[in-house]
């Protein structure tokens, strides 16, 4: 094979590639021009975009409502946890006071017993 024949094959391959690309681009241009020429197609595209936007807005609103509900539930749980903690502190103070009182009563009873037994002698 000669150099000229190799070069011709190379140019033919490039030409086929470019012709294919040109055909693809022309088909795309025809589709776009058809869309521009047909107002109903443009209207359908606008309606499609509007419907998609409305769907996204609705999803965002639902997410907002769900987040607000979760916030309310968390606030309720926080208030309940604070009440439980407060009750626990109160119970601990009462228990501590009761143990101190029991201890004081025991000391008083011992002193009285000692005092009573001293006077009996």
Residue pairs with C-beta under 8 A, 6 or more apart in sequence:
34 41
35 41
35 42
35 45
36 42
